[in-house]
Amino acid sequence: MNNPLNFKVVISVHSKNHSFRLAEGLAAYNVLEKIYTMYPKFRVKSYKIPPDKIASFSLLGAIKYLNMHYTKFSDDKLSDFFSFLVASSLKKKKYPWIFHAFSGYCEVPMEKAKSLGAITIVDRGCPHIDEQIQIIAEEKSMLLKKKIEPQTKYVYDRMKREYEIADFIVVPSKYSQKSFIERGFSPKKVLVVPLTYEKSVVVIYEPINLSRFTVLCVGGDFYRKGLFYILEAWQKLNLPDAELIFKGGVPKEFEYLLNQKNITRITKYLSDEEMGGLYSKAHICVFPSLDDGFGMVATEAMTAGLPVIVSENVGAADAIENGKDGFVVPIRSSDAIAEKIKFF
């Protein structure tokens, strides 16, 4: 396709996020100039992005991978080096351009891009970082019955500086937008751009033919994803002829909630293909997060034909017509979750 406005977009992303989908879409309109990433080019082959549009600092990606499993190289230093390389690569252009970078790792290149005349966008997939760390600290304090202070990191201060530098902040949901507006940001600066689907996850839709009513819950962090409340709701319901398929982490303090015969827990890593097939094994999906900028699990489940029960702090609630596609319930309400499961 042609680019009638004659502008280009440069993307800078330290991780995957939804950046490759974005780059693929921009490339289709001949708008993408370059995407800077730590991912090696072979990891991007499943996306329709021209190879010459990908600037890969794959050595940094290899270090980042080793850092997750073997080494202890500072992630802050790694991201600083990535930012330095991106900033060093940026040049002044003769045409209008946009620098679109992902939150937490773009302060230096964004300042450089701005000095070179770019419109700057910081992409924040979650709510304002202060909102996120506050709600998690509150949750831990409440469940563990002791005062837990909000976690602070070097990268969090950098995020907040990026919010101020950027011309625009892109978030995936009204929930995330609200967290910025409550902290004094203009709605004109904080723009909602919903996510769609992750190309690498292929949802397998099969007609449900299960011997008993089955509920699916997929989440990572126990506190942030609100997993306590689905397990508590399941305990309250006491449905011997139903099954809960549960994939998520549970701290030792709360493992007692798993002591129910009708819970099938998945602890192993699942590939994209296996995750896609998991939805065909349930009748409904529950996603009770306390903090989720979007929550792709909810839309993937809906794609597979499942009604969903999500909390009001799941950004994908924007895409749910309450009572038709599923239900949106208050956060921290096992009673509300139990009521809606019982409805189904």
Rosetta blueprint (number, residue, H / E / L):
1 M L
2 N L
3 N L
4 P L
5 L L
6 N L
7 F L
8 K E
9 V E
10 V E
11 I E
12 S E
13 V E
14 H L
15 S L
16 K L
17 N L
18 H L
19 S H
20 F H
21 R H
22 L H
23 A H
24 E H
25 G H
26 L H
27 A H
28 A H
29 Y L
30 N L
31 V L
32 L E
33 E E
34 K E
35 I E
36 Y E
37 T E
38 M L
39 Y L
40 P L
41 K H
42 F H
43 R H
44 V H
45 K L
46 S L
47 Y L
48 K L
49 I L
50 P L
51 P H
52 D H
53 K H
54 I E
55 A E
56 S E
57 F L
58 S H
59 L H
60 L H
61 G H
62 A H
63 I H
64 K H
65 Y H
66 L H
67 N H
68 M H
69 H H
70 Y L
71 T L
72 K L
73 F L
74 S L
75 D H
76 D H
77 K H
78 L H
79 S H
80 D H
81 F H
82 F H
83 S H
84 F H
85 L H
86 V H
87 A H
88 S H
89 S H
90 L L
91 K L
92 K L
93 K L
94 K L
95 Y L
96 P L
97 W E
98 I E
99 F E
100 H E
101 A E
102 F E
103 S L
104 G L
105 Y L
106 C L
107 E H
108 V H
109 P H
110 M H
111 E H
112 K H
113 A H
114 K H
115 S H
116 L L
117 G L
118 A L
119 I E
120 T E
121 I E
122 V E
123 D E
124 R L
125 G L
126 C L
127 P L
128 H L
129 I H
130 D H
131 E H
132 Q H
133 I H
134 Q H
135 I H
136 I H
137 A H
138 E H
139 E H
140 K H
141 S H
142 M H
143 L H
144 L H
145 K L
146 K L
147 K L
148 I L
149 E L
150 P L
151 Q L
152 T L
153 K L
154 Y H
155 V H
156 Y H
157 D H
158 R H
159 M H
160 K H
161 R H
162 E H
163 Y H
164 E H
165 I H
166 A L
167 D L
168 F E
169 I E
170 V E
171 V E
172 P L
173 S L
174 K H
175 Y H
176 S H
177 Q H
178 K H
179 S H
180 F H
181 I H
182 E L
183 R L
184 G L
185 F L
186 S L
187 P L
188 K L
189 K L
190 V E
191 L E
192 V E
193 V L
194 P L
195 L L
196 T L
197 Y L
198 E L
199 K L
200 S L
201 V L
202 V L
203 V L
204 I L
205 Y L
206 E L
207 P L
208 I L
209 N L
210 L L
211 S L
212 R L
213 F E
214 T E
215 V E
216 L E
217 C E
218 V E
219 G L
220 G L
221 D L
222 F L
223 Y L
224 R L
225 K L
226 G L
227 L H
228 F H
229 Y H
230 I H
231 L H
232 E H
233 A H
234 W H
235 Q H
236 K H
237 L H
238 N L
239 L L
240 P L
241 D L
242 A E
243 E E
244 L E
245 I E
246 F E
247 K E
248 G L
249 G L
250 V L
251 P L
252 K H
253 E H
254 F H
255 E H
256 Y H
257 L H
258 L H
259 N L
260 Q L
261 K L
262 N L
263 I E
264 T E
265 R E
266 I E
267 T L
268 K L
269 Y L
270 L L
271 S L
272 D H
273 E H
274 E H
275 M H
276 G H
277 G H
278 L H
279 Y H
280 S H
281 K H
282 A L
283 H L
284 I E
285 C E
286 V E
287 F E
288 P L
289 S L
290 L L
291 D L
292 D E
293 G L
294 F L
295 G L
296 M H
297 V H
298 A H
299 T H
300 E H
301 A H
302 M H
303 T H
304 A L
305 G L
306 L L
307 P L
308 V E
309 I E
310 V E
311 S E
312 E L
313 N L
314 V E
315 G H
316 A H
317 A H
318 D H
319 A H
320 I L
321 E L
322 N E
323 G L
324 K L
325 D L
326 G E
327 F E
328 V E
329 V E
330 P L
331 I L
332 R L
333 S L
334 S H
335 D H
336 A H
337 I H
338 A H
339 E H
340 K H
341 I H
342 K H
343 F H
344 F L
